[in-house]
Amino acid sequence: MMPVMRPNVLEISAGNLLHNLQLARTRMPGSRVMAAIKANAYGHGSALVAQILAEGGVEGFAVASLGEAMELTRQHPQLPPCTVLAGPFAPEEIPLAAAAGHRLVLHCWEQIGWLAEARWQQPLALFLKLDSGMHRLGFAAEELPRLLDQLTQKSGGPLRILGFLSHLARADTPGDSYNAQQISLFWQSVQQYGALTEGQHSLPNSAAILALPQSQSPWIRPGLMLYGLSPLPGRSATSLGLRAVAQWWSKIIAIRRLAPGEWLGYGAAWQAERPSRIGIIACGYGDGLTRQLGLLGAPVWIGQQQSRLLGRVSMDLAFVDLTEISGVRVGDRVLLAGGSDLPLEDWAEALGTIPYEVGTRITQRVPRRRVP
Ligand SMILES: *Cc1c(COP(=O)(O)O)cnc(C)c1O
């Protein structure tokens, strides 16, 4: 039986995703790519995105939890390994990660203690998180010798220490001298203690890949740029050579005529000032269409014509203004966001947030579908 779908879909362009991957490789040639697909691939759909990126030859994935990694390999057992960015949250995760071949980032002494308690058979691959200045997770550079010493002394199973991993706090403002400080501390640590690892160190995220060539390391960790979104405020994705991956489409399911003075939807959010035609679309805040976008009158496209949202977005439905546009019928597709016509970055700006957050707001209810 065909599943019955609401007309509401996030289309994921495989071609654009692979183009952006290629751009990351061109910026940092020779590095291995650990694609950040945490949080459902920034809302784009991690199973689908991982599958496409694996076809494009990525060497690994970065996720936020072992749960995300296990769910991914349950759906696609042949994918390259995941690296769990915050490492294990409990000792029981360690044998699971080892058995599944996923990699853990260790960032605190409690986790090191768990390695002594846990028991496992297959080699467990680790990155050691260096706090080079973010002061969120990680060991201080001075702790590395004691850390490496302890890891070789006490562990409940075979270990591979791949290398050091660190994260830049201000890569989105590449001119900030703090970047140079962090990068220099990273390379200094690699030089001093890297010989005790396999040398598979990892530093840059998207902004650094695009703007801080001195951060190039054996593994690079692009996230946002893969989705064709700009990590550099004030720089458009297009100007960076990126191509937007997601397009969010819904359909008009009803057309209403309102007489002057009539109110639309919940509350007193919108009143017709003149004879108006309103399209009802099958998308609402339950799908992640933020309520403010209706009140802000965010632009949408219907065929070749631009329109806008209006009134209050409801849970399953929202309104578009058809008064000024012609030839629109029930069943017509409406582009809500994405692509070069309606960059998600514009939503982020209108809502006072960053593109990272906008994508992750799109809920599970919206099916993600692959397109060329
Ligand atoms: C999310 C994340 C990345 C990817 O960052 P982007 O800015 O999306 O490229 C890299 N490293 C770590 C530790 C992360 O949490």
The ligand as a Tripos MOL2 file, in Angstrom:
@<TRIPOS>MOLECULE
LIG
   15    15     1     0     0
SMALL
NO_CHARGES

@<TRIPOS>ATOM
      1 C1         29.2140   20.2690   14.8480 C.3       1 LIG1
      2 C2         30.6610   20.1480   14.9670 C.ar      1 LIG1
      3 C3         31.4720   20.2690   13.8330 C.ar      1 LIG1
      4 C4         30.9560   20.7380   12.4960 C.3       1 LIG1
      5 O1         30.8130   22.1370   12.5630 O.3       1 LIG1
      6 P1         30.3160   23.0250   11.3360 P.3       1 LIG1
      7 O2         30.4670   24.4100   11.8260 O.co2     1 LIG1
      8 O3         28.8900   22.6560   11.1210 O.co2     1 LIG1
      9 O4         31.1510   22.6910   10.1840 O.co2     1 LIG1
     10 C5         32.8180   20.0220   13.9880 C.ar      1 LIG1
     11 N1         33.3350   19.6830   15.1970 N.ar      1 LIG1
     12 C6         32.5840   19.5860   16.3100 C.ar      1 LIG1
     13 C7         33.2130   19.2350   17.5960 C.3       1 LIG1
     14 C8         31.2270   19.8370   16.2300 C.ar      1 LIG1
     15 O5         30.4790   19.7590   17.3300 O.3       1 LIG1
@<TRIPOS>BOND
     1     1     2 1
     2     2     3 ar
     3     2    14 ar
     4     3     4 1
     5     3    10 ar
     6     4     5 1
     7     5     6 1
     8     6     7 2
     9     6     8 1
    10     6     9 1
    11    10    11 ar
    12    11    12 ar
    13    12    13 1
    14    12    14 ar
    15    14    15 1
@<TRIPOS>SUBSTRUCTURE
     1 LIG1         1 GROUP 0 **** ****
